[in-house]
Amino acid sequence: MCYIVVFLLCRRLKYRIVRAVKNVMEMWKAQAVLVHLLLIVCLWRVYNQTGALNRLEPQMTLSEMGLPPPADRLVVFLVEGLRTDTLFAHNCSRASYLWDIVLREGLMGIARTSVPTLGTSALVALFAGFNGVPPLLPAGKFDTIFNRTKASDEGTVLSLKNLTDLRVRLSNDSSFAMLKNSTRLVVFVYLDDVGGASPLDIEYQRKLHNIQRSIRDAYDFIEGKFDDSRTAYLFTSAHGLSNFGSHGAGSDEERDTPFFLWGAGINRLAKNASSSSGLNNSGGLPQVPKLDQIQLAPLMSALIGLPPPVNNLAELPLDYMKVSREYERKAMHLNALQLLTQAKTIIRHHEKGVFQKWLPTAKDLDLQRIAHYQSQMKRLGDMGWRGKAMETSLLAIKVAQKTLKFFHAYYHIPLLVATVLTLLGWQCYLGVKLSRFSRDSKDQRRGFLTWTTILLAALGILLGQLVFLQWAPLLTVICLVVPFGIWSLTLAELPLKDDWIFEPLAHLRWALAPAAMIVLALYWTCPFTLAYALCVVYHNRRGWVHPSAKFLAWLALVCLLSGFLWAQNGMQILMTTNYRVSLQAVGMVLVIVRPLLCKEHHKWRVWIINLGILTVGGIGIVFRELGKPVPIYIMAANWTYIVYAFASVSFGGSSSPRSRLQLIVFNLLTVHALLSDSFTSLFAQALIMEYQMRIEVHKECRSAEEAEAEGEIKEQRLLTPSMHLQMSYRFAVSIILYFYVSLFGTGHWLCSFTYFANTARLFLPDSCSGPMALLVLIHLLIPSLIILSSLQALSSFGRQEMRSILTCVMLICNLAVLFYVVFVPHHANWPNTHPSVINALLAQLTVVLLLACDTFVNFLFRGLNLIRSLAPKRATTEVRFKRSPGPTITSSVV
């Protein structure tokens, strides 16, 4: 009886959830979003290794092996946004506070971070020793240096947010006595980042100077309190920053971070311990050693006598430690045992599979060889062959790393094939649906109860069971089964009578060129800029026949935008203090001036509220530029305005689509200005003005042509299937084009996904970064929301046929994703593959974001009669007919 009640409650909950989704998003959009999210998961699983292994036993400490560590304490100073050339340029003149310490008792170098270049990724790399994916690694699910310290006898961990707290803890007598008696102490100080501005900005240089001075004062204070020269220090950065003040991508500026090591156990004369190539000594950089960021984890562990974290994948850089030969040998032996333990765990997991005898396995390592290594190391130690023991440990580390890489990518080929089949199946499904829309077909579908769909579903279930019996990860099983579901859906959608896809060559012709444009956009900005200029000028080609003042003004604006996009990488000077604040102020003024120039009519309260919040935002920027925190009441006012900006559109009582569009543009551009920095608000407003002027110029040119046609009978006609298909693709290309132009011009996705650290400067304090992702998302989507709102308000075709248009968007983006899946170097190392992987994910994410934008635009226009029900019928042949009365179909906003 209890099971029946639970079943009924679950069913009722399911129906309510489905009803809520249907109220917010049309069912076809929810289906498309679900499929594209599955495709994103498949893409990520193809390229990214699985997470940390569970249930691994840690190794012995070096103290338990009879060797005292060189340091009793480890102090780690970590910042965000400090890159190599900023600190090391001009003979390290910007590191003056730490320079004498490094020369006397330490070393400096370059730590190569992983991607994405985020603070959470760096915490995993630095303290766990592997390049993890932060969203897939919840806190506490992997081992770190902190865990090893707490698990050891007399181990203590202090995690602090600023250096003031450190001074307070050490000044307290009882607290200091406990810390001094601890033989294994780790102090982690996560300092306020030096980001929030471009490295070229004076504000950035001021923060860097203050942080170095504070670290030097903290070092002198610690040495004075403990006074035993048993403390090791590390100062490094989680990631770097681009010259535009952004991070999150994989550029060299963001991945190369400096590190300073000094104190007990540090070898001042260390050589380059990295397998990477030597550092390019251009730009005044000194010749310094270079290693991977994950190598700092075993190094810090060895300095205080701990084994590496159990999931560490890095090799210990021995040259960085000043210890005895025996200590080096034992530390390297622990590193090898820790890696071999991971290899043993993953090999045993693989051998539990039912079909492991018939499947490939690692050739260089097995359980017998792992056991042989342990006995061999004992024999070499008994015989006193320490050099041979060191060579054996190094060889074991290399073999273990190779084996782990093999098993982490074990299902790579099947996943790649499954992802390609999923993309092809979804493309066919979209092509069938678009053909049905274009022909306005009412033919009956084949449905799911056919032999082909039933057989395909059965094969998918069988494959899933077989892979599951091999003990593959659940995510891998899902990704391998997805193509069977997609192809079953496609076969069920096929019509019984008509051809599957209407004009397949037309689909290929219209989708191939825009897909190539997306690929160019994500790799090179210049060809994409040229494509943008050619597309918009070609659309208004009639203006060359009938030039007007408005046409010339619009053409000048196109040239200005294109020129900026073309030379954007060279516009780094705009991020300096001399230009950044001035451009931001001009952008805020233009938000108010633009509606006046466009002769928009708004209520007085709209003008007062928008002018007031921009003034408040300007005051907040002044506080930031003076180095003071933004007052909490200014942040509260900005958050309140974001809620008002969206709520007032739907509940403001606008009576016509055009007036509501004007209110949307005014409010959203105000929000964009508050979230922007430097030129980004100006570019967004210029792009919206260009889009609106292009519509007006196009209408004027068409009116002039019609006036010249003397005596011509202007008959309306039905859209033929070919015309409907062509117009759907034209609208889709326009939406994609402006989507990517807005992203590039406002600072997002320059090479891969990046965001400005200054986006939330008026909304969040420096110590709070949780809602940052939401603010970044709002900032990058506002131009697209305005473009889609223009389609909703000004174009009957765009309003009535949005499903066909977005289907074309999906076809185009999936074709670009298919290119990345087939042609990227899948077997390269993750940091090297990252740009192509991110580009594929972004092309796929484009669909999800545009579907979400269209859903929100529908919400903004709710309550208005947009005459959706009067969509004209379409002809099923190529013969032209008079169109039945109804709203005029226009393509002026393409």
N, C-alpha and C positions, 0 to 999 in steps of 0.2 A: 504493500500500500504506500509505503514511504517513497519507493522508486517512482510510482505513478504520479505522486504529488510533485516530486522534483522534476519529472519529465514535463508535466503540464506547466509548471512555473518557468522552466527553461524555454518552452515553446512560446509562452506568452511574452517573455522577455525578448526573444528573437523577433517576434512580430513587431514589437514596439520599436526595437532598434531599426528594423527595416523600414518601418513607417517614418521614423525620424530622418533616416537617410534620404528617403524619397521626398520628404518635405524640403530638405535643404538642397539636395542635388538630384537632378534627373537620373533615372536608373541607368541609362546608357552611359552617362558620365561616370557614375560609380563603378560600372563594369570596366570602363576604359582605364580609370585610375587604378583599379585593382590589378589589371593585367600589366600595366606599365610598372607598377611597384614590384610585381613578381619578376619582370624583366630586369629591373634594377638589382634585385636580390641575386638573380642569376649571373648578371655581369660581375657583381662584386664577388660572388663565390668563385667565378672562373679565375680571377686574378689574385684574390686575397687568401692567404693561408688561414687555417683554423686558429682559434685562440689558444690560450695557455692550457697545458696539460694539467689534469687534476691528480690528486693523491700521489704526489711525488715526495719522497723522503729527502730531507736536507742532508748534506754531508757533515762530517766532523769539523769542528773549528780547529784552527791552527794551534790554539792553546791546548786543546785536548790531545794534539799530536806532539806536544812537548816543545813548541816553539812560541816564545812571547812575541806579540805583534809590535811593529815599530811605533805605533801610535795608540794612545788610550782614548783619544777623542777625534771626532771628525766633524767639522763645521762646514756646511754647504750653504752658500749664498746663491740663490737662483732668482734671476729676473726674466722678463719677457721683452722681446723686441730689440735685443742688442746683437748687432751683426758684426762680422769680422773686420771689414775694412773701416768701419766707423771707429773702432778702438785701436786697431793696429796701424792705421795710416800715419804718415808723417813721423816715422820712427817712434810710434807709440806715445806721441806727445799727449794724447787724450787719456792715457792711462798713467798719468804722472804720480797719482797717489799710491799705486801698487807697483810701480816700476822698480823701485829700489828693493822692495821685498823679493820680487821675482828674481832679480839679478843676484841677490844674496843667498836665497835659500829655496828657490823654486823654479818653475818653468811655466811657459805659456804655450798655447797651441790652438788648433782649430778642431772643433767637434762637428762632425757632419751629421746633422739631424735627419730623421726620417720624414716621411710625408703622411698625412697632411701636417703642415707646420703649425701645430696648435700646442697650447700649454699642457693639456691633458696627455697628448702623445709624448711630450717630452718627459713628463713624470713617469710614465711607464718605461720609457727607454732608459732614463737615468737610474731609476731605483729598482727596476725589475729586470733590465738587461735584454729586452727584446722589443721589436717594433710592433706595438699592438695597435688595434683599432679601438679608440676610446669608447664609442657607443656599444661595442660588443664586449667590453671588459668592465663590468660594474665594480665599484670599489669593494675591496676585500676578496675578490675572486682570483687573485694572483699573488705570488710571493714577492716580497720586496726586501731591501736592506733593513727597513724598519722592523719587519717581522723577524728577521734573523737576529737583530739586536735585542729585541724584547725576549726572544726565546733563549738567549744565552744568559749565563750567570752574571749578575751585576751589570746588566745591559739597560741603558736608559735612552729614551728618544724624546727630544724636545722639538715640537713643530710650532714655529712662530711666524707671525705675519709681518713684523717689523723689528728693527734693531732696538727700538726703545724697550720692547718687552724682554729682549735678551738681556739688556742692561739691568732691568728691574729684577729678573730672576737671579742674576749673578750677584746683585747687590744684597739680596736677602741672605742672611747668614745661614739659616737652617737649610734653605734650598741649595746654597752653594756648597755646604758641607756634604749633602747627599750627592751632588754632581761630582765633587772632587773625589769622593770615595768610589765612584763608579769607574770600573776599569774598561768599560766599553760604552762610550757616550756618542750619540749622533745628534747634532743640533742642525735642524733644517729651518732656514730663514727664507721664506718666500716673499721677496721684496716687491713693492709696487713697481709695475712695469715702467720701462723707459719709453714705451710706445705712446700712442695717442696722438702722434704727429709724425711727419716725415723725418727721416734721419738728417735731412738737409735743413731742418727747421731749428731756430735758436732754442725753442722750448725743449726739443729733444736733447740738445747739447747741455742745456741747464740741468735736466733730470739726470743725465749721465754723470755730470760733474758731481752733483749732490750725492748720488748713490755711491760713487767711488770714495768720496770723502767719508761717508758714514761707515763704509766697510773698513776703511783704514782705521777709523776711531774704534770700531768694534774689535778689530784685531789687536790693537794696542791694549784695549781694556781686558780682553781675554787673556793675553799673555801676561799682563800684570797681575791678574787674579790667580791664575794657576801656577805660573812661574816654574814650569818644569820641562818646557820644550817637548811636550808629548802630544801636541795637537797638530793635526793635518787640516788644511783648508782647501776648499774648492770654490771658485767663483766662476759661474758660467751663465748662459742664457738658454731659455727654453727653445727659442727660435729667433730668427732675424726679421727684418722688415724690408720691404721694397722701398724705393725712393718715393713712392706715393703713400707710404705709411700703412700699407696693407700686408696681410700675411694669410696663410692658409694654403698657399700653392707650393710648388716645388722648385722655384727659381734658386739660383746660387746665393743670391742675397738673403733669401729667407732660410736656407738650409745651412749655411756656414756660420757657426757661432763661435765666439772665442771662449777659451777656458784658461783659468789661472790656477795652478796647483803649487802649494808651498807648505812648508812645515815639516813635521816629523815623517820620515820614511820616503820623502820625495827625492828623486834623483835629478839634480839640476842639469845634468849633462845628457839627458835622455835623447835617444835618436828617434826617428820617425817610426813608430810602431804600427802604422797603418799599412794595409796592403794597397791602399789607393796610391795614385800617382802623386808626385811631389807637387807642392803648392806653386802656383804661378806667382812669381815675385814681381808682379806689375803693380803700378799704382803706389809705390812706396811701401809695400808690405814687407816686413822682415821675414826671413826664412825660418819658419816655425814648424814643429811636428804636427801631424794631422792624424786623427783617428775617428772612428764612428762613435756617435754619442752613446750607443749601448755598451761600448767598452769601458765607460767610466763606472758602470755598476760593479763588475768584478774587481776593478782597480780599487774602488772605495772599500769594498768588502775586505780585500786582502790587506789594506792598510791598517784595519783594526782587528785583524785576525779572524775574520768570518769567511765561511765558504760563499760562493756566489749564490744569488737567489736561484731557486730550483728551476725556474723557467728561463734562466739566462741563456742566450744563444751566442754570446760574444766570447772572443778569445782575450784572455788577460794580457794587457800590454806590460810585460815584465820590465822593459827598459825604463819605465817611469818610476820604479821603486828602488830605493837605496836600502837593500837588505842583504842578508847573507845568501850564499849559494844554496844552502840547505832550505832556507825559507822560500826561495824562488822555486826550487824543485817541488816542495810540498804544496805551494800555492797553485802551481801549474797542474799538479796531480789532482787536486781538488776540482779544478776547472774541468779537467778531462773526465773525472768521475761524474760530475754533475751533468755534463752533456751526454755521456754514455748512459746515464740513468734515464734521461728523456728518450734516447734512442731505444733502450731496452723496453720502456713502457709502450712506445708506439709500435714496436715490432710485435710484442705480445698481443697488443690489441688487434693488430692485423692478422695474426695467426689464429685468433679466435673465430675468424670468418669461416663459413662452411666451405667456401670455394677457394680458399687460399692456396691450395696445392696447384691449381690450374691458372693462377694469376701471377703476374710479375712481382718480384720482390727485390730488395736492395742487394746488390752484388758485393759491396765492399764491407758489409758489416752484418753480423747475425748474433744470436745469443751466445753461441760457443766462443766467438772471437771476443765478445765483451768479457766473458768469464776468463778467457785466456789473458786478457790485458791485466786484470787484477793480479793473477798469479805471477805473471811476468814482471810486473812492477815490484812485487815482493821479492822475487829472486834477484832482480837487478840491485835492489836496495841491500840485500844481504851480502851480495858480492862487491858492493861499493862502486859499482859502475854508474856514477851519478850523471855523467854526460849522456850515456846511453839511455838512462831513465828519462832525462829531459826530452831527448829526441822522440822517445816512445810516446810521451804525453802529448807532445805537439802533433805527432801523427794521429793519435787517437782523437784529438780535438778536431782536426781537419776531416777525418772520416766520419765522425759523429755529426758534424755540421752538414756534410754532404748527404748523409742518410736522412737526417731530419728534413732537409729541403726536399728530398725525393718523396717522402711520405706525406708531407704537407701538400704537395702538388700531385698526389697519387691519382685523383679523379679529374685531373685537368682536361685531358682529351675528351672523355665522355661529357663533361660539363660544357666544353666548348661546342661539341656537336649538338647537344641538347639546346643550348642557347641559340645557335644558328637556326635549328629547326623551329624553335618557338617564334623567332622573329619572322621566318618565312610563313609560318602558319598564320600568325597575326596579320601579316601584310595581305595574305590572300583573303582573310576574313574581312578586313577593312575594304579591300577592293570590291568584294561581293556586295557589301553594304552600300558603298558609294555608287555602284552601278544600279542598285535597286532605287536609291534616292534619285539618281539622274533620270531614269526612265519612268519614275513614279510607278513602279511595278507593284502589282498586288498578287503576283503569282505565289502559289503555295510553296513553302519550303519543304525540304526532304525530312527534316526533323531528326531526332536522336534515335528513334526506333528503326534503325536500318542495320544491315549486317556489317557494313563498314565501320559505323560509329561504335557499335557494340564490340566488334573485334578489336578496334583501336583502344577503347577503354579497357578491355580485358588485358591487352598487351601492356598497357601502362601500369595496371595494378600488379601484373606478374613481375614486371621489371622492378617496381618499387619494393616488392617482397624480396626479390633476389638480392637487391642492393642492401636492404635492411638486414638480411641474414649475414651479410658480409660485415656487419657492424659499422657501416658508414654513418657519418653524422646525419642527423635528421634533416638539416638544411640541404645537404647534398642529395638526399633521397627526394626531397620536394622538387629541387631544380631539375633532376633527371626525369621526373614524372610530368612536369608542366607541359612539355610539347605534345604529349598525348591528349591532354585536356584541351589545349588550344586547337589542335587539328580536329578533334571530335566536334568542337564548337563550329569550326569552319565548314566541315562536311555537313553538319546539320543545317547550316544557313544556306546551302546551295539551292537554287530554284529547281523546280521539276522540269520546266519547259525552256526558259530563256537560257542564253549563254551565261556562263558563270560571271565573267567580268566584261563589262561594256568597254569597247575600244581599249584593249590592253596597251597598245603602243602609245596612245594618248596619255595614259597613266604614267608610263615609263618616261615619256618625254617631259611631262610637267613636273614629275617628282625628282628626276635625276639631277637637273641643273640646280634647284634649290638645295638638295642634299649636298651637292658639291660645294655650294656656297657656305653651308654650315661648317663643313670640314675646313674650308679655307679660313673661315672666321675664327675657328678655335685654334688654328695653327699660326696663321699670319693675318695681321690686321690690315695691311695695305691692300691686298687683293679684295678683301671683303669691303673695304671703303670704296674702292672703284666700282664694285658690284652695286653697292647702295646708290651711288651717284648715277650710274647708268640706268638703274631701274626707275628711279623717281623722275629723271629727266625724260626717259622714254614714255612714261605714263602721261606726261604733260607735253608731249611732242607737238600737239596742236598749237601750243603757245608760241612756237617759233614762227608760225604763219600769221598769228594775230598777236604780236607782242603788246604788252600793256605795262603800266607802271607796277601793278601788282605782280605780274609775271616776272619782271626784272628783279623786284625785291625778293620774291620767293627764290629765284635762281641764285641771287647773292647769298641768301641764307643757306641754301644747299651747298654752295661752294665753301662757305665758312665752316659748316659742320663737317663736311668731307675733309677739309684741310686739317681740322683739329684731330679727327680720327686718324688721319694718315701720319701726323707728326706727334701723336700722343705720347709715345715713349720718350720723345725728346722734350716734353713739356714738364720735366721734373722741377724746373725753376718755379712753377706755379704753386708748388707745395711748400715753398719757403715762407717765412713770416712776412716778407715784404709784399707778397702778392696774395697769400692765402686768405687773410682776413678781409682784405679789400674786395676780392672776388666774392667772398661769402656775403658781404654787405650789399654789393651790387645785385646779387641774386635775390636777396630778401626784398630789396626795393623793387625789382622787376616783378615780383609776385603781385605787388599792389598796382604797379603801372600797367601791366599787361591787360587786365580786364578793362581799364580805361581806354587803352589803345584799340581794343577789340569792341568797344562800345557795348559791353555786357551790362545787364541790369540786375543788380542785387539789392536786397533789402539793406537798410542802414545798419541793422544789427550784424549782418554778415561782414560788412566793411569794418565795423568797429572791432568785432571779435578777431578777425584775421590780422588787422593792423596791430591790435593789442598784443596778440601772442607773438608776432614777429618782433615787436619791441622787447617783449620779455625775453625772447630767444637771443636777441642782440645783447641784452644785459648779461645773460648767462655766458655768452662768448667772451665778453669783456672780462668777466671773472676768471675764465679759463686762461685767457692770455696774460693776466696778471699773476698767474700761478696760484690762484685761490680756488677752493672747491666751489662748485655751483651750489647755491643755497637750495635747501630742500623744497621751499615753496615754488621756486622756478621749475624744478623737476616735476612737482605735482601739477603745476599749471600746464606743462607740456603734455603730460600723460592725459590730463583732462581734455585737452584740445583734440588729441587723437581720437578719443571716444566721441567727442562732439562732431568732429569732421565727418565721420562715417554715419553717425546716427542722424545728424541734421539733414542729410541728403534724403534718406528714406522717410523721415517724419517732418520734413520742413514744409510740406505743402506745395511743392512746385507743381504747376498745372500742365506743363508741356514738356515733351522730351528734350527740347533744346534748352529750356531754362534749367532743367535738372542737370543736363550735361555741363552747362556753364558753372553751376554750383559745385559739381564734382571736380571739375578742373581747378577751380579756385581753391577749394579746401585741400585737395590732395597735393597740389603744388606747394601750398603752405606747409603741409606736413613734410614734404620732400625737402623743403628749404631748411627746416629745423633739423633734419637728419643728415644734411649734406655738409660737405667741407670743401673749401676752395671753389673750384670751377664746376662741381657736379650739379648743383642746382641750376646754374646758368645753362649748362648743356641740356638738361632735361626740359627746361622751359623753351629753349630755342628749338628743340626737336618737336615739341607739341605745337609750337607756332608754325613750324615748317609743315607739319602734317595738316593743320587746319587751313593754311594758305594754299596748300596743294589741292585740297578739295575745292576751294573757291575758284582757283585758277582753272581747274578742270571744268567746272560748271560754266564759267564764263566762255571758255573756248568752245564748248559744245553748243552753247546758246548762239554764239557768233556763226558757227557752221550752219545751224538750223535757219538762221535769218537769211543766209545767203542762198539757201535752197528755195528759190522762188517757185511758187505753185506746186511744190512737192507735197504730196499727201502724206501726212505724218501718221502712219498707222502703227498702233501698238501690236505686238505679236507675242505669241506664246514662246516660252523658252524651249528650244529643242533639247534633247538629252545632251548633245555635244556642247551646246552653249552653256547649259547648266554645269557640266563638268568643268568646262574652261573657266567659268566665273568662280566656281568653288576653289579651284586651284589658285586663281589670281588673288582672291581674298586671303587664302592661306599663306601664300608667299609674302603678301604685304604684312600680315601679322608677324610672321617669323622674322622678316627683315627688320621691322621696327623694334621687335623684342631684343634682338642681338645688338642693334645699334644703341639702344638705350642702355644695355648692360655694359658695353664697351665704353660708351661715353661717360657714364656715371661711375666708373671705377671698378666694376665687377667683372670677373671672368677675363682678366687681361690675358693670362696664359692658361690658367686653370682657376678653380674657384678661389677667390680672394675677397676680403672685405676690409673696409677702412676701420681702423681702431677708433677713429673719431666719430663714428656713426652715432654712438649713444652718449656722446659727451654732455648733452643737455638733458639727458633722461636718467642716467645711472651714475652713481659714484664710481671711482676707479676700482674699488674693491668688490664691486658687484658686477658680474658678467653673465648671470643666468639668463635674463631676458634679451641679451645681445642678439641672439639668433633671430628672434621675432622682429626686432627693429631693423636688422639687416634685410630680412625678407620683405618687410613693408617698403623699405627704401628702394630695393631693386624692382619691385612689382608695380610701383605707382605709375610709371609711364605706360606699361602694358594695360593697366586698369583703365587709363584714360583713352588709349587707342580702342580698346574693346567697347568702352562706353560710347565712343563716337560712332562705331558701327551700329550699336544698339539704337542710337538716337537719330542718325542721319541716313541710314541705308536700309531700305525695306528688304533687299536681298540678304544683307548681312544679318538682319533681325530674324528673318523667317527661315533661313537656310544655314544657321550656325552649326547644326549638327554635321551637315555635309562639309562645311568649311573646316571644322575641327578634325573631321575624319581625314581630310587632305593634309592637315598639319601633322597628324600621326603618321601617315604614309611617308611624308617627307623626312621626318625626324628618325623614323625607324630605319629608313634606307641609309641615313648617315651613320646610325649605330651599327648597322650591318657591316659597313666599311671598316669601322674600328675593330669589330670582333674578328673579322677575317684577316686584316692586314697588320694589326699591332704585334710587336714581338712578345708573345705571351710568356715565353720561358725566361725572359730577362729578369734581373733582380727587381724587387718591388719599387725602390726609389726611381730606377731608370724607366720602369714601365708606367709610373704614376701619371705623367701628363696625358698619355693616350687613354689610360683608364678613366681619368677624371673627365676627359673630353667626351668619351662614350656615355658616361653617367650623366653628364650635363645635357647632352643631346636628348637622352631619354627623359631627364627631369624637366626639360622644356615642355613636354606634353602635359605632365602633371601640373606644372605651374600655370599653364594657359587654361587648362580645364578648371582649375581652382579660381582663376581670375574671372572666367566667364560666369561661373556660378555666383561669384560675389557681385558681378555687374548686374546679373538678373535680380539679385536682392536689392541693389541700389535703385533699380528702375521699377520695383514692385509698386503696385497701386496706380500705374499709368496705363492707359489704353493704347497699346502699341499696335493694335490691329493684327495680332498674330493669326487670328482665325481666317483672315482674308487673303491668305497666300494664294496666288494665282495658280491654276493648273498648268502642267507642263505637257507639251506635245510629245507623243511617242514616236513620231517620225520626223524626218528632216524637212517637211513641208512647212512653210510659214503660214500662220493663221493670225486672225485678229485676236487679241487677248481679251478675255472677259473682263468686265469692269472690276476694278480692285486697285490697290495701291500700286504706284509706279515702282517698277524695279529699277534701281539705279546702281551703278558700279562706280560712282564718283569717289568713294572712299577707299578703293582698292589701292 
